Amino acid sequence: MDETANIEPELLESLRNSLATIPGAQLGEISWQPGIGGRLRPDAVLDAVVADHDLAFVVETRGDVYPRDAREIVWQLKRYLQELDNSNRRFVPMILARSVSEGARNFLQDERVAYHDLSGSLFISDRDTFVLIERPKPKRAKRRDVSVFKGTRAQVLHVLFNHPGEWVTGSEIAEYAGVSPATVSETFRDLERRDWLDVRGEGPAKRRRLIRPDVLLDAWRDSILASRASRRSRYYVPRMKPEDMAREIERENYYDDFDLEFTGQFAAQAYAPFLSNVSDLTVRAFGKRTRDWLISTLGAREVSEGANLVVIDGKPTKRHHRMHDEKERLLASPLQVYLDLLEDHGRSKEMAEHLRSQKLVWR
């Protein structure tokens, strides 16, 4: 390999293997064009044969590529190609990456810019040469994707969903969510790369607005369904229905001394009735003190089957996005209820989609 070529061996080997699955295709030598635009140089130029045509891929390499990254890289590649127009070689712009997101793939296909990632996905479109191999994103990339939906970053998303269409500053979001400005900044950066935020202004006056909330929520749903479900403890409370337990909790916790909220099927039924009846009450309890109080107040005992009380351990935070319905029940937000239903059993996933269609709709 030319010592001036800037390309990871793993990416190169993956591309070689993908091309080897195509009849009449193979990767050739890595060459270098020292004179492209003076200081403006691609990471590598790869000779290849595809469909019996000699091609030279002008390559930029990256880690994870999202739509915003793709636009910037395509702009660079087009500048390279302007310097090569007079060459007799058949140059094709290409992105080699560890992962290329679905949105970035769609953009690159529209721009007819080749790409390949470690999943084995490959796209080439040049004159009479066309190749499209679509494979799921690498597992490592999926694990990185879900981080934006977890922990304190998820709190930032909750606030953005509560202000649809509004232009907000980072400091406002940090205050509403009860998280650090650094967490907000990191979350914004991830969302911008995926084209889920509009941005305007500069410096302290810089504002963002959530766009395509349905697409973001689809990604959040998919990350939950692909991950291990959070731990839930199941209890039996004698002689009490979900309604009875809810009333007892509200009566004993009248002054909000304990930090909890109703979620799951019980809360979904309050927001958007779907089932004829609900057999259990799901409570998100924030902190051990609240959890112990809840179990003691209801006289609950832990069981392996026949539960009518489900407890989710929530991490105490400075802010919760709770609501009260017309009956003054303490409910988690429709968004939180939707996410919790996705991890539940039985008809909960059907309830989740019904709740989404009724309460999580943006214009």
N, C-alpha and C positions, 0 to 999 in steps of 0.2 A: 504493500500500500504506500502511495506517495505520502511522505511525511507531512506535507502541507495540507492534505485532505483532512477535513474535520468531520469525521463520521464514526459512530460507535460500531465496533465489530458485530454486536448483537443485531443491530438494525440492518447492517449489510447482509449478514447471513440469513436473516428472515426474508429480506427481499429476494435474495438468491433462491431460497427454497420456494417462494411463491411463484416466481417466474418459471421454475423448473416444472411446475404442474401444468404449464401452458405449452401445448405442442408448438415447436418451432421457436421457442423463446429461451433466452439465456442471458445471464449477466456477464459482461466482458470486463475490460480493464477500467481502473479508476484513473482518470486523467485530470489535468489541472490547467486552468487558463489564467496565468499570472497577469495578463493584461486587461482583464475585464474591468473597465471603469476605474482604473487606477486602484484606489483603496477599496472599491466596491467589488467584493468577491463572494461567490457562493461557497458553501461548505465543501462541495465536491461536484465533479462532473463524471457521471458513470456511463460508460458505453454499454449498450445492450442490443440484443436482437429480439424483436417482438413481431410475430406474424411475418417472419422473414424480412422485416424492414430494419435497417440499421438506425438506431436512435441514440441520442446522447442526452441523458437526464441531467438537467441543471438542478442541483439538489440543495435544499435547506433542511437541516435537521432540527428537531425539537423534542421536548418531553411529551407533555400533553397539549393537544391543540384543540382550542375551542373557536367559535366563530370569529371573535375579535382577533385572536392570534392569526387565524387563517387569512383575514383581510390584510393584516400588516405584512405577512409573509408573501402573499400574492403580489402586493405592491413592490416588494423587493425583487421578487423573481422577474416581474415585468421590466424592471429597470435593467436587470442583467441581460434579458433577452434583447433589449434595444441595442446593446453593445455588440450583439452577436448576429444581427440581421444579415450582415454581409458574408457570413461564413457559409461554406458549402455543406456543413454538417447539419443534421436534422435535430435541432435542440427541442427538448420537451421539459417544461418546468415541473418540478416534483417536490413534494414534502415527504420526508421520512420522519416518523414520530413514534414514540412509544405507544401513544393512543391518539386517535382522531375522533372527536365527538360526532354524534349524528348530525348536529347542526352544521359543524364544520365540513363534514363529508358532503352534505347537500350543497353548500356554498362552493366547494372546490369542483364538484361536478358541473355546476352551472358555469363556472369560470374555465372549465376544461383544463384544470391543473391537476396533474397526477398526484396520487398519494399512496402511501403504504404505511401500515403500523404493525405492531407485534401480534395483533390478533390474526394476521395473515390477510387482512383486507387489502385490496389492490384496485386502483382505478387508473386507467390510461386512456386518453382520448386525443388522438392527433391524426388529422386527415383521415385516411382509411384504416387506421388502427384503433380498435376499441376493446378494452378489457375492463370488466367489473366483477370483482370478487368481494362479496359482503359477508363479514363474519362479526360475531358479537365482540364488544370491547374486551380487552384483556382483564382478567380478574383483579390484577393490581390496580388498574385504572378505575375499576368499579369501586374498590375499597376507598380510593382517594376521593371519588365523587361523593360518597355518602357523608363525608365529614362535614359538609356544609349544612347537613340536616340534623346534626347532633349537637348536644351540649348547649353552650352559650350562643353558638352561631344560630341554632334553631330559634332561640329567643328573638334574635334580630329578624328572622323571617316572619315570626308571629306578628311582630309590630308592623312590618311592611304590609302584610296581608290585612291588618286592621286599618291601614291608611291607603286603600287602593286609589290610584290615580292622583295622589297627592305628591307634591314636590317636598322632600324633607331633607334636612341636613344630617350629617353624621352625629353631631352632638345631640340633636333631638332624638334620634333613634337610640343612642346610648342611654339617654335619660329615661325614655319610655321602657326600654328593655331591661334596664338595670345591669348593663354590661359595660366593659371598658371601651373607650374609643378605639383601641387597637383591635379588639374583636370585631367591632363594626367595620373598621377599615378592611380587615382581612375578608370578611363576609362580602362586603361590597365588591372587592376585587374579584372574587370567585363568580359572583352574579353577573358582573359586567363582562367577564370573559365568555359567559354563556349567552350573552345578549338578553338578559332578563331585567336589566336596569337601563333606563334612560339617564343621561347625565347632562347637566348644564351648569355653566359658571366655573369659576376657578377659586382656589384657596378656601378661606373660611366661608365664602358665599356659595361654595359648590353644593349643588342639590341633586338628589336622585329621585327617581320615580319608578315604582315597580311596573313592568310591562309583561305581557304574556303570562299572567298569573296561573292560567290553566295549564300551560306547559310546565311551569315550575312545579305546580302541585302534582302533575303526572310523574315528574321525576322524583319527587318526594315519596309519592305512593310506591313507585317501583323500588326505591331504595329500602323502604320498610319491608316490602314483600320479599326482597332478596336477602334480608338480614335476619339474624336470630331474634326471635321475639323477646321483649323485655320480660323480666321476672314478674309474675303475678302470684299473690298468695290468696288461697281460697279458704273461706270460712263458712260455717253454718251458724245461723242465728235462729234459735227456736221461736216458733209461733209468731214470726214477723215476715210480712211481705216487703218487697222493695219500697213501696210507698210508706209503710210503717217505719222502716229503718230511716228513710230520708227525713220524715217528720221528727223522729226522735233525735237525730243528729242536729237538725236545725234548732230544736227546742233547747237541747243541752249546750249548744254552741251559739247561743243567741248573740253574744257580744264578740263573736269571731275570735275567741281566745286560741282556737286551734286552726291550723292552716290546712284546708282540704277543699276538694271540689268533686262534684259528681260528673261522671263521664260514662263512656260505653253505651250500651243499649238503653239504659234508663234515661240518660241525658238526650240521646238521639230521639227517643220516643217523645220527649218533651218538646224538642225543636220541630220535629217533622214526623208525626205518627206513621208507623209502618207495620208493626205487628199488633195482633189482638191483645197480647199481654207480654210482659217482660218478667223473666223468672229470677233475675238477680240484680243487685245494686253494685255498680263498680265505683269505687272511690279512689281518687288519687290523693294520697296523704303525704304532706311535705314535712319530713323529719320524723325521727323516732318518737319524740314526745307526742306528736299528733297521732301517730299510728297506735301507740300504746293506749292513748285515751280512747280512740275509736273502738278498739277491741274490747276494752273494759266496759265502756258505756253500753255497748250492744250485747255484752255477754257472749261474744263470738268464740267458737272453737275451730281450730284449723282442721280441715278434712281433705281427703283425696278425691272424694266424689260427693255429689249431692249438695254442693255449695250454693248458697244464695247471697253471699257477700264476697266480692273480689276487691282486693286492695293492691293498688299499684304504688310503689315507692317513688315519690317525686323528689327531686333535689330541691331543697329550699332556695328560693331566689328572692330578689328584691321586688320583682313584679310578677303578677300573674294576669292572664288575660281572661278573667272570668266574667260571667254575665248572670243576671237574674231574669228568669222568665216572669210571666204575668202572675205566677203563683209564688213568687219570691223564693224559688229554690236556687240554691247556689250551684250553678252549672259551669263546667269548663266551656271555653269558647267553642263554637261549631267546628272550627278548624282543629282544635285539640281533640274533640270528640271523634271527628272523622279519622284522624291519625290513630287514635286508640282502637277504634273499631277494626281497622285494618289488621291489627295484631290479635284480634279475638277469634273465637271459634263460632261454629254454627252458622246462623244467618247474619252474622255481624258485618261481613263484607257486603252483602246485599243492602243492609241498612246504611252502610257507609256511602255507597253510591247514591242511594235515595237522599240521604242528608245532603250530600254534595250538590245534587241537582236542585234542591230546594233552598239551601242556605249559603252555598259557596259558588255563587254565580256572579261574574263580573262582566260589565259591558265595556 
